[in-house]
Amino acid sequence: MKLALHWKILIGLALGIIWALLSASLGWSEFTLDYIGPLGTIFINLLKLIAVPLVLFSIISGVAGLGDPSSLGRLGAKTLALYLGTTLLAITVGLLMVNIAAPGKLVDDQTRIENRISYELWARENGKTIKDDRRFLQNPQYQEAVARVRNRGTEQAQRKQIAAEMETAKQTKEAGPLQPLVDLVPSNIFSALSSGGSMLQVIFFALFFGICLLFIPREKAEPVTAFVNGTMEVFLKMVDLIMRAAPVFVFALLAGQLSKMAGNNVQQVVEIFKGLGWYSLSVFLGLVLVMAVLYPLLVKWLVKGLSYTGFFKAMSPAQTLAFSTSSSAATLPVTMECVEDNLGVDKKISSFVLPIGATVNMDGTSLYQAVAVVFLAQLHFIDLTLGQQLTIVFTAALASIGSAAVPSAGLVMLIIVLESVGLNPAWIAIVLPVDRILDMCRTAVNVTGDGTVSSIIAQSERMIKPPAQPALKNAAASQNAN
């Protein structure tokens, strides 16, 4: 009996964790980082090697295959509307979770008081308005705490730790109102293809190229379309070959990442997560609600012939790979294979919707940003009003569109969201220790959202043929046999 691909990847994940803990306890971390971790880096590089050209050729193929230019506008409007809608729903779930669980209020009061004092000192130094009527600096009972906070200088240390992210966020904020449109149009497509942060430019060029194919004589367009389709098939075959070794690569990737965090001290990982446990749990539960409840319900209501369990069986290879790579873009080739082969979505839909989703659909990242901002406010004795939390909703939604589909890109966007409600952006240093693990979880949510939206759009366009439930098992088995 052959195991399905997602089970092999999960075994690789488990073995990676076990190896990292074992190597830390036996002092083998240097060996792990030198001889095992690089295999994980090679895996990520192989997936990124495929992702950008696959986006280019798949979008051109999808647009050219539509045949009718008018259907492109309808399809684009549906895609953006659904991606924005699921993002807003995910952020709402996150805000409900963090307000109910209140993880920041579970920290001891002494720590929160000192955090509050540091916030008021920061606000005074930077000319910011205090978010509520409390004034700890002027309160005589907190003068000893004020002296302790003034002496330790943590704010300066935090600023040094996140200097690069702060500078990137500053440049993003200071750009003009039409700068996103300017950044959308590449001056050189080859430069855009070689730059991992220019995926939107690649999408723009692919859409422009595909639309132009629709307006030239058919006999001239056919050779170009045949070349594009043939090239895309080559890249998909590359995915098949790479995925045969995915469980081994995933083992190496996770072992290397955990060894980098823990070194030769097993307790290091435990200590990192102990202080942020409730916050991490709130983010995790919110992500689980979105992925295991919200998405399957949407699919069950809006897509005929696809069950709750069938949807998860179909998407599981992409979910496990997204968890291990923390990159929607790197997972894109596998996401396309799952959606087309397992969910039965027509290639014309998947090749258009999924590449756009890998760039603009960051439901998990948006939920994480909402939870993180409210948690950090609670940690500093700040009660955000309903209006401020609504600001978080819309800022996080807009920030997610510009968030690169690569590991930890959400940290830069988190700075912008914090500043939108007048909080100290240096606070991202507090949640930084657990960001990598949570990044893995939220990326799995992102790709599940991509699969959900593509299925709904395919159903609305009557371009989906969900296979029977046994066929899903066969599809997973055949994926290993290819």
Sequence and secondary structure as in RCSB ss.txt:
>XXXX:A:sequence
MKLALHWKILIGLALGIIWALLSASLGWSEFTLDYIGPLGTIFINLLKLIAVPLVLFSIISGVAGLGDPSSLGRL
GAKTLALYLGTTLLAITVGLLMVNIAAPGKLVDDQTRIENRISYELWARENGKTIKDDRRFLQNPQYQEAVARVR
NRGTEQAQRKQIAAEMETAKQTKEAGPLQPLVDLVPSNIFSALSSGGSMLQVIFFALFFGICLLFIPREKAEPVT
AFVNGTMEVFLKMVDLIMRAAPVFVFALLAGQLSKMAGNNVQQVVEIFKGLGWYSLSVFLGLVLVMAVLYPLLVK
WLVKGLSYTGFFKAMSPAQTLAFSTSSSAATLPVTMECVEDNLGVDKKISSFVLPIGATVNMDGTSLYQAVAVVF
LAQLHFIDLTLGQQLTIVFTAALASIGSAAVPSAGLVMLIIVLESVGLNPAWIAIVLPVDRILDMCRTAVNVTGD
GTVSSIIAQSERMIKPPAQPALKNAAASQNAN
>XXXX:A:secstr
    HHHHHHHHHHHHHHHHHHHHHHT HHHIIIIIHHHHHHHHHHHHHHHHHHHHHHHHHHHHHH  HHHHHHH
HHHHHHHHHHHHHHHHHHHHHHHHHH GGGGS HHHHHHHHHHHHHHHHHTT   SSS  STT GGGHHHHHHHH
HH HHHHHHHHTHHHHHHHHHHHHS TTHHHHHHS S HHHHHH TT HHHHHHHHHHHHHHHHHS HHHHHHHH
HHHHHHHHHHHHHHHHHHHTHHHHHHHHHHHHHHHHHTT HHHHHHHHHTTHHHHHHHHHHHHHIIIIIHHHHHH
HHSTT  HHHHHHHHHHHHHHHHHH  HHHHHHHHHHIIIIIS B HHHHHHHHHHHHHH  HHHHHHHHHHHHH
HHHHTT    HHHHHHHHHHHHHHHHTS SSTTTHHHHHHHHHHHTT  GGGHHHHGGGHHHHHHHHHHHHHHHH
HHHHHHHHHHTT B    HHHHHHHHHHHHH 
